[in-house]
Amino acid sequence: MKNKSRFKKIILGVLIVLVLIVAGLFAAFKIYTGNYYNADNTVISELADELSEEVHTFTAPEGMVFLPQNQEYRAVIVFYPGAKVEYTAYSGLMYRLAERGYICLLPKMADNVALLSINAVDALKAARPGDSESVEDLDWYLAGHSLGGVAATRYLAEWTMGTESGAHSEKWTQGTESGAHFSGEYKGIILCASYPMDSLAGTDLRLLSILGSNDTVVNMKKYEEAKKDWPEDAVEYVIQGGIHSYFGNYGIQKGDGEPEITADRQLDETAEVIDEWIAGN
């Protein structure tokens, strides 16, 4: 009986230690993710006021939707934010793309880490399924900055495998009270200072990679190695003088290079390159 009682005490002690370790790791993770880059709301608000007639926005707990006004919708772009960056920091790029006719979806990520919310776009789709029947046949593009691009690529790789196996439909439909809905097919991915960790080689998907010439955050060795996972007709574009941080409005990230252009200039050029690339489809 004494041995049995002693054994129970040992097991209980081990369990307590394991619980404390898990609790400690969870607390450390929350502290780590809680220290993130905040959006520059002053700059974003100024742009929102400037484009208030051209772009309307809708916000839900799952993220934001940017809708072009007074023009035909050209495509849908879903943008995954970089890790430890407030998702609204990418509103500046979304406004610029929406101004050019693109519906933009900006999902909110759990703890500001896209890899924890790879399917975040699905939740945003369900929350805001659509505003016009005219978008149901549009092409869809996934996009992402830094680790957000990694997460977007993983989502797209899983979607591609699903459509090939028949596990998922190439199009999704979600009705609204008015009967309007989104329905689209993913045509490709747009990577901003990012690279895939899942192979898209051999697929008919399109890929655009945009990189700042002065970016010192992205691991260039891994970036170059990842090119083997690009689709055959992938396109690379380098923004001269651009840096890692200027794909959003959140200041300059630790360890980044010295910019030779302004954040506004980099965002304008990024939007223009994306626009031209999609238009060239």
Secondary structure, 3 states (H helix, E strand, C coil): CHHHHHHHHHHHHHHHHHHHHHHHHHHHHHHHHHCCECCCHHHHHHHHHHCCCCEEEEEECCEEEEEECCCCCCEEEEEECCCCECHHHHHHHHHHHHHCCEEEEEECCHHHCHHHCCCHHHHHHHHCCCCCHHHCCCEEEEEEECHHHHHHHHHHHHHHHHHHHCCCCCCCCCCCCCCCCCCCEEEEEEEECCCCCCCCCCCCCEEEEEEECCCCCCCHHHHHHHHHHCCCCCEEEEECCCCCHHHCCCCCCCCCCCCCCCHHHHHHHHHHHHHHHHHCC
